[in-house]
Amino acid sequence: MPTANLQQDLIRQLGIDRLPSEKQQAVLTAMTEAVLKRLVVRVLEKLPENDRAEFEKTAKGRNAEKMTEFLKSKVPNFEEMATQEIAAFKKEMTETVNKLIS
C-alpha cells in the first residue's frame, strides 16, 4: 500500500519526523493497518459473493503481493480505490494533527 515516498510525506506532514525512528515505524505501521482495513471494507462491498472465500483464503496467507494481484484481477478499479483511501486517510490525519496542534 503506502510507498516509501508516501510514508516520508506523512512523516513530515504529520510531524512524526520528530519522533525516534522506532516510534515513527510504529505509527506508520498503525496507519498502514488502518488504511488496509478501510480498503478491505470497500473491496468486500464490491467483490462478488463467490470471490469472497477466495479473498479470505488469500488474505490468510499474509502475502501482500498475492493479495494485491488477486484484488486487481477481481476488482476493476482496485488501484483507484486504494489511492482514494490513502488520500482520504492522509487528509483526515493531517486535519486531526492540525486540530491537536492549534
C-alpha positions as CSV (number, residue, x, y, z in Angstrom):
1,M,0.0,0.0,0.0
2,P,1.8,3.1,1.1
3,T,5.0,3.6,-0.8
4,A,8.2,4.9,0.8
5,N,7.5,8.4,-0.7
6,L,4.0,8.5,0.8
7,Q,5.4,7.3,4.1
8,Q,8.1,10.1,4.1
9,D,5.5,12.6,3.1
10,L,3.3,11.5,6.0
11,I,6.2,11.6,8.4
12,R,7.0,15.2,7.5
13,Q,3.4,16.4,7.2
14,L,2.2,15.0,10.5
15,G,5.3,15.9,12.4
16,I,6.2,12.3,13.1
17,D,9.7,13.1,12.0
18,R,10.3,14.5,15.5
19,L,9.8,11.0,17.0
20,P,12.5,8.4,17.4
21,S,12.7,6.1,14.3
22,E,11.2,3.1,16.2
23,K,8.2,5.2,17.1
24,Q,7.9,6.5,13.6
25,Q,7.8,3.0,12.3
26,A,5.1,2.0,14.9
27,V,2.9,5.0,13.9
28,L,3.4,4.2,10.2
29,T,2.5,0.5,10.8
30,A,-0.7,1.5,12.6
31,M,-1.6,4.0,9.9
32,T,-1.0,1.4,7.2
33,E,-3.2,-1.2,9.0
34,A,-5.9,1.4,9.4
35,V,-5.9,2.2,5.6
36,L,-5.8,-1.5,4.8
37,K,-8.9,-2.2,7.0
38,R,-10.8,0.7,5.3
39,L,-9.8,-0.6,1.9
40,V,-10.8,-4.2,2.7
41,V,-14.3,-2.9,3.7
42,R,-14.7,-1.1,0.4
43,V,-13.3,-4.1,-1.5
44,L,-15.7,-6.6,0.2
45,E,-18.6,-4.3,-0.8
46,K,-17.6,-4.6,-4.5
47,L,-16.3,-8.2,-4.5
48,P,-18.8,-10.7,-5.9
49,E,-20.0,-13.2,-3.3
50,N,-18.4,-16.2,-5.0
51,D,-14.9,-14.5,-4.8
52,R,-15.1,-13.6,-1.1
53,A,-14.0,-17.1,0.1
54,E,-11.0,-16.9,-2.2
55,F,-10.2,-13.4,-0.9
56,E,-10.3,-14.7,2.7
57,K,-8.0,-17.6,1.8
58,T,-5.6,-15.2,0.1
59,A,-5.7,-12.8,2.9
60,K,-4.9,-15.5,5.5
61,G,-1.7,-16.2,3.6
62,R,-0.5,-12.7,4.5
63,N,1.3,-12.3,1.2
64,A,0.6,-8.7,0.2
65,E,1.8,-9.2,-3.4
66,K,-0.6,-12.2,-4.0
67,M,-3.5,-10.3,-2.3
68,T,-2.9,-7.2,-4.4
69,E,-2.8,-9.3,-7.6
70,F,-5.9,-11.1,-6.6
71,L,-7.7,-7.8,-5.9
72,K,-6.5,-6.2,-9.1
73,S,-7.9,-9.2,-11.0
74,K,-11.3,-9.2,-9.3
75,V,-12.0,-5.5,-8.5
76,P,-11.7,-3.5,-11.7
77,N,-10.9,-0.2,-10.0
78,F,-8.9,-1.5,-7.1
79,E,-5.9,0.8,-7.6
80,E,-8.2,3.8,-7.8
81,M,-9.9,2.7,-4.6
82,A,-6.6,2.3,-2.8
83,T,-5.4,5.7,-3.9
84,Q,-8.7,7.2,-2.7
85,E,-8.5,5.5,0.7
86,I,-4.9,6.6,1.1
87,A,-5.7,10.2,0.2
88,A,-8.7,10.3,2.5
89,F,-6.8,8.8,5.4
90,K,-3.9,11.2,4.8
91,K,-6.3,14.2,4.8
92,E,-8.1,13.0,7.9
93,M,-4.8,12.5,9.8
94,T,-3.5,15.9,8.7
95,E,-6.7,17.6,9.8
96,T,-6.6,15.8,13.2
97,V,-3.0,16.6,13.8
98,N,-3.6,20.3,12.8
99,K,-6.5,20.5,15.3
100,L,-4.4,19.0,18.0
101,I,-1.6,21.4,17.4
102,S,-3.8,24.5,17.2
